[in-house]
Amino acid sequence: MSDPPTFGAEEEFLLVDPRTGEPAPRNADVAAEAARRGVELQLELSSCQVETTSSVVATSSELGEELSRLRRAAAQAAEGAGLRLLATGLPPATPHEFPVTDTPRYRRIGAEYGMVAHEQGICGCHVHVQVPDRAAAVGVSNWLRPWLPSLLALSANSAVYRSADSGFASWRSVLWRRWPVAGPPPFFPSPDDYDRTVQMLIDSEVILDHKMVYWDVRPSENFPTIEVRVADVPATVEETVLLATLVRAAVMTALEAPADEPGRLPPAGPARGVLEGRPRRAGRARARPGPRPRRGARA
């Protein structure tokens, strides 16, 4: 690519009662209020959550302007419904369970996955970056795998769980791993191998559909993009822009990497340990050393 690839970001937010801080299961009301203001909010699985989706942009400054506009609109819609919008990976107060949003698909997920679905209520940030084609997307996914813990550590915003210090900078990432297809993806030699694996997961009813491929990085099913999903939702727009810009830079580096670079080849060594160590290492207290992305040794 001669020009930097275009990119965008999705941010998930919590809706809470401004007096108690308790999650408020009223995302449909807030989305309706936003629609009256000319802004579309997506409904998440938990009915106390909404999501914003930026336009596709070319520069970091454009992304910052877009995310600021969307956050303002979402916050105003929440206030219009008597609620408050929070940019945090976990709610400050955690109920016994989070009611599932009342749509056919979400009701089915709630019925199939039980408390994994009903204890969701966690917020992430997803960065989408343009790539030339699907083969490139799978190659970038392979290359990015060892860097996922570092991206998570940079975005960590969920240390407190049920009013206690979890001991992890990102407890959201630990809770998220309870889903059957979540965390770091396997290495895929080709797009066909990726597609066969996903179809096998659907056919065997491990997941319901392609949307339930919750790996930390995945190729888009519909567009020439790669989606990096590992991050907590950052507290500020500036942090989200930094995260998205770093992700885009990593994607550009991956696209230019030689075919025989380690990230392009199947892992044979510490790579799996680095990835599986994500909750214990990259998610723990910020002062602790993390794994070197390519070696597995402590940085």
ChimeraX attribute file (.defattr): number of C-alpha atoms within 10 A of each C-alpha:
attribute: neighborCount
match mode: 1-to-1
recipient: residues
	/A:1	10
	/A:2	4
	/A:3	6
	/A:4	13
	/A:5	18
	/A:6	17
	/A:7	25
	/A:8	26
	/A:9	25
	/A:10	19
	/A:11	24
	/A:12	26
	/A:13	30
	/A:14	30
	/A:15	29
	/A:16	24
	/A:17	15
	/A:18	14
	/A:19	8
	/A:20	9
	/A:21	16
	/A:22	17
	/A:23	26
	/A:24	19
	/A:25	20
	/A:26	21
	/A:27	25
	/A:28	19
	/A:29	15
	/A:30	28
	/A:31	23
	/A:32	16
	/A:33	22
	/A:34	22
	/A:35	14
	/A:36	11
	/A:37	13
	/A:38	10
	/A:39	16
	/A:40	19
	/A:41	24
	/A:42	15
	/A:43	22
	/A:44	22
	/A:45	25
	/A:46	28
	/A:47	24
	/A:48	28
	/A:49	32
	/A:50	26
	/A:51	22
	/A:52	21
	/A:53	18
	/A:54	21
	/A:55	15
	/A:56	16
	/A:57	17
	/A:58	14
	/A:59	15
	/A:60	19
	/A:61	12
	/A:62	16
	/A:63	24
	/A:64	19
	/A:65	13
	/A:66	19
	/A:67	25
	/A:68	16
	/A:69	14
	/A:70	21
	/A:71	20
	/A:72	12
	/A:73	21
	/A:74	27
	/A:75	20
	/A:76	19
	/A:77	25
	/A:78	26
	/A:79	16
	/A:80	14
	/A:81	17
	/A:82	14
	/A:83	22
	/A:84	22
	/A:85	24
	/A:86	23
	/A:87	21
	/A:88	23
	/A:89	30
	/A:90	26
	/A:91	25
	/A:92	20
	/A:93	15
	/A:94	16
	/A:95	13
	/A:96	8
	/A:97	14
	/A:98	21
	/A:99	21
	/A:100	24
	/A:101	21
	/A:102	14
	/A:103	11
	/A:104	9
	/A:105	13
	/A:106	18
	/A:107	15
	/A:108	14
	/A:109	19
	/A:110	20
	/A:111	13
	/A:112	15
	/A:113	13
	/A:114	11
	/A:115	13
	/A:116	17
	/A:117	22
	/A:118	19
	/A:119	18
	/A:120	23
	/A:121	28
	/A:122	25
	/A:123	29
	/A:124	25
	/A:125	23
	/A:126	22
	/A:127	26
	/A:128	25
	/A:129	27
	/A:130	23
	/A:131	23
	/A:132	13
	/A:133	13
	/A:134	20
	/A:135	16
	/A:136	21
	/A:137	27
	/A:138	27
	/A:139	25
	/A:140	26
	/A:141	27
	/A:142	25
	/A:143	24
	/A:144	24
	/A:145	22
	/A:146	26
	/A:147	18
	/A:148	25
	/A:149	27
	/A:150	20
	/A:151	21
	/A:152	23
	/A:153	23
	/A:154	19
	/A:155	24
	/A:156	29
	/A:157	25
	/A:158	25
	/A:159	21
	/A:160	20
	/A:161	19
	/A:162	12
	/A:163	11
	/A:164	10
	/A:165	12
	/A:166	15
	/A:167	14
	/A:168	23
	/A:169	25
	/A:170	28
	/A:171	24
	/A:172	28
	/A:173	26
	/A:174	14
	/A:175	15
	/A:176	20
	/A:177	17
	/A:178	13
	/A:179	17
	/A:180	16
	/A:181	18
	/A:182	18
	/A:183	24
	/A:184	25
	/A:185	18
	/A:186	16
	/A:187	20
	/A:188	18
	/A:189	15
	/A:190	14
	/A:191	16
	/A:192	13
	/A:193	13
	/A:194	18
	/A:195	14
	/A:196	11
	/A:197	14
	/A:198	19
	/A:199	15
	/A:200	13
	/A:201	19
	/A:202	16
	/A:203	12
	/A:204	10
	/A:205	11
	/A:206	15
	/A:207	22
	/A:208	16
	/A:209	14
	/A:210	14
	/A:211	9
	/A:212	17
	/A:213	21
	/A:214	20
	/A:215	21
	/A:216	24
	/A:217	27
	/A:218	22
	/A:219	27
	/A:220	18
	/A:221	12
	/A:222	7
	/A:223	12
	/A:224	17
	/A:225	24
	/A:226	27
	/A:227	22
	/A:228	25
	/A:229	24
	/A:230	27
	/A:231	29
	/A:232	31
	/A:233	28
	/A:234	26
	/A:235	16
	/A:236	13
	/A:237	19
	/A:238	16
	/A:239	15
	/A:240	26
	/A:241	23
	/A:242	16
	/A:243	22
	/A:244	24
	/A:245	19
	/A:246	13
	/A:247	22
	/A:248	24
	/A:249	15
	/A:250	16
	/A:251	25
	/A:252	18
	/A:253	14
	/A:254	22
	/A:255	18
	/A:256	11
	/A:257	16
	/A:258	11
	/A:259	12
	/A:260	8
	/A:261	10
	/A:262	15
	/A:263	24
	/A:264	21
	/A:265	15
	/A:266	14
	/A:267	14
	/A:268	8
	/A:269	11
	/A:270	14
	/A:271	20
	/A:272	16
	/A:273	12
	/A:274	25
	/A:275	23
	/A:276	13
	/A:277	16
	/A:278	23
	/A:279	22
	/A:280	13
	/A:281	22
	/A:282	26
	/A:283	29
	/A:284	21
	/A:285	17
	/A:286	15
	/A:287	6
	/A:288	11
	/A:289	13
	/A:290	22
	/A:291	21
	/A:292	16
	/A:293	21
	/A:294	15
	/A:295	13
	/A:296	18
	/A:297	12
	/A:298	12
	/A:299	10
